[in-house]
Amino acid sequence: MTTAPTIRIKHVEDFKFLIDFGPSFEDLLVDEAPPIGSGDGPFPEQLLIAGVANCLVASMTFALAKFRQDGRGVDAQASCVIGRNAEGRLRVQGIDVAISLRAEAAEMDRIDRVLEQFERFCTVSESVKLGVPVTVSVRDGAGQLLK
């Protein structure tokens, strides 16, 4: 087992908090979205989907390198669906991550191997999937849907 990441959160005012990631990084101001907060920083749902998407593109980058494929860069867009549970509480009900490679599939002779494995390398999305559905799509540089 590896060392667990640690953060500290300090209340600033209202629904604003500073997240301390440690001495190597500046603190991040977070806030709730209106009407609860003033939207002066990312809100928790954005942080969740950012973590999922970031881990997936890092996993894609790792898999491309593992199979010696040049994706010429990896980009992503993530969103989530928020709805009410049986108790009427707001919950993240699903996360969608759309990954784009800048290279075309025809230029990557092992892209099938990459697509087969990359999600399993992602610690965050594989963990989140235990409680929230995560849908991942991949398009190549020509816009062709690969997954």
C-alpha positions as CSV (number, residue, x, y, z in Angstrom):
1,M,0.0,0.0,0.0
2,T,1.3,3.4,-0.9
3,T,1.2,6.5,1.2
4,A,-2.2,8.1,1.1
5,P,-2.4,11.7,-0.2
6,T,-3.3,14.2,2.5
7,I,-4.9,17.7,2.3
8,R,-6.0,20.2,4.9
9,I,-9.1,22.4,4.5
10,K,-9.5,25.8,6.3
11,H,-12.7,27.7,6.5
12,V,-12.4,31.3,5.2
13,E,-16.0,32.6,5.3
14,D,-19.5,31.5,4.3
15,F,-18.9,28.5,2.0
16,K,-15.4,29.4,1.0
17,F,-12.5,27.2,2.0
18,L,-8.8,27.0,1.3
19,I,-7.4,23.6,0.4
20,D,-3.8,23.1,1.4
21,F,-2.1,20.4,-0.8
22,G,1.2,20.8,1.0
23,P,4.3,23.0,0.8
24,S,4.9,22.5,-3.0
25,F,1.6,24.0,-4.1
26,E,-0.4,27.2,-3.5
27,D,-3.6,26.8,-1.6
28,L,-6.8,26.5,-3.7
29,L,-9.8,28.6,-2.9
30,V,-13.0,26.6,-3.3
31,D,-16.6,27.8,-2.9
32,E,-20.1,26.4,-3.4
33,A,-21.9,27.4,-6.6
34,P,-24.7,30.0,-6.3
35,P,-27.2,30.2,-4.8
36,I,-25.5,28.5,-1.8
37,G,-22.1,30.1,-2.3
38,S,-20.8,32.9,-4.4
39,G,-19.0,30.7,-7.0
40,D,-15.6,32.3,-6.3
41,G,-13.8,29.0,-6.8
42,P,-14.4,25.5,-8.0
43,F,-17.1,23.6,-6.2
44,P,-17.0,20.0,-4.9
45,E,-18.7,18.4,-8.0
46,Q,-16.2,20.1,-10.3
47,L,-13.3,18.9,-8.1
48,L,-14.7,15.3,-8.3
49,I,-15.0,15.3,-12.1
50,A,-11.6,17.0,-12.4
51,G,-10.0,14.2,-10.4
52,V,-11.7,11.5,-12.5
53,A,-10.9,13.1,-15.8
54,N,-7.3,14.0,-14.8
55,C,-6.7,10.4,-13.7
56,L,-8.2,9.0,-17.0
57,V,-6.1,11.2,-19.3
58,A,-3.0,10.4,-17.2
59,S,-3.9,6.7,-17.6
60,M,-4.4,7.2,-21.3
61,T,-1.0,8.9,-21.6
62,F,0.6,6.0,-19.6
63,A,-1.0,3.4,-21.8
64,L,0.0,5.2,-25.0
65,A,3.6,5.3,-23.8
66,K,3.4,1.6,-22.7
67,F,2.4,0.5,-26.2
68,R,4.7,3.1,-27.9
69,Q,1.8,5.0,-29.5
70,D,2.0,8.7,-30.2
71,G,-1.4,10.2,-29.5
72,R,0.1,13.7,-30.0
73,G,-1.6,14.8,-26.9
74,V,-4.6,13.9,-24.8
75,D,-7.5,16.2,-23.9
76,A,-10.7,15.6,-22.0
77,Q,-14.0,17.2,-21.2
78,A,-16.0,16.0,-18.1
79,S,-19.4,16.6,-16.8
80,C,-21.7,15.1,-14.2
81,V,-25.4,14.5,-13.8
82,I,-26.8,15.7,-10.4
83,G,-30.2,14.5,-9.2
84,R,-32.0,13.7,-6.1
85,N,-31.9,10.4,-4.3
86,A,-34.9,8.6,-2.7
87,E,-34.5,10.9,0.4
88,G,-34.6,14.0,-1.8
89,R,-30.8,14.7,-1.3
90,L,-28.7,16.0,-4.2
91,R,-26.2,13.3,-5.4
92,V,-23.8,12.9,-8.3
93,Q,-25.7,10.2,-10.4
94,G,-23.2,9.8,-13.2
95,I,-20.0,11.2,-14.7
96,D,-19.2,11.4,-18.4
97,V,-15.6,11.8,-19.6
98,A,-14.9,12.5,-23.3
99,I,-11.3,11.9,-24.1
100,S,-9.8,13.2,-27.4
101,L,-6.5,12.1,-28.9
102,R,-4.9,14.5,-31.3
103,A,-3.6,11.8,-33.6
104,E,-5.8,9.7,-35.9
105,A,-6.4,6.1,-35.1
106,A,-4.8,5.0,-38.4
107,E,-1.5,6.4,-37.2
108,M,-1.5,4.2,-34.0
109,D,-1.2,0.5,-34.9
110,R,-1.7,-0.6,-31.3
111,I,-4.5,1.8,-30.3
112,D,-6.8,-1.2,-29.7
113,R,-4.4,-2.4,-26.9
114,V,-4.4,1.1,-25.4
115,L,-8.2,1.3,-25.4
116,E,-8.5,-2.2,-23.9
117,Q,-6.4,-1.3,-20.9
118,F,-6.1,2.4,-20.0
119,E,-9.2,2.7,-17.8
120,R,-7.9,-0.1,-15.5
121,F,-4.8,2.0,-14.8
122,C,-6.9,4.9,-13.3
123,T,-7.1,4.7,-9.5
124,V,-9.6,7.4,-9.2
125,S,-12.2,6.5,-11.8
126,E,-12.0,2.8,-10.9
127,S,-12.7,3.7,-7.3
128,V,-15.4,6.2,-8.0
129,K,-17.2,3.6,-10.3
130,L,-17.9,1.6,-7.2
131,G,-20.6,4.1,-6.3
132,V,-21.2,6.3,-9.3
133,P,-21.4,5.3,-12.9
134,V,-18.5,6.7,-15.0
135,T,-18.9,6.7,-18.8
136,V,-15.8,7.1,-20.9
137,S,-15.6,7.8,-24.6
138,V,-12.5,8.3,-26.8
139,R,-12.2,10.0,-30.2
140,D,-9.2,10.3,-32.4
141,G,-7.8,13.5,-34.0
142,A,-10.3,13.1,-36.9
143,G,-13.2,12.9,-34.5
144,Q,-13.8,9.2,-35.0
145,L,-15.4,7.5,-32.0
146,L,-12.9,4.8,-30.9
147,K,-14.6,3.8,-27.6
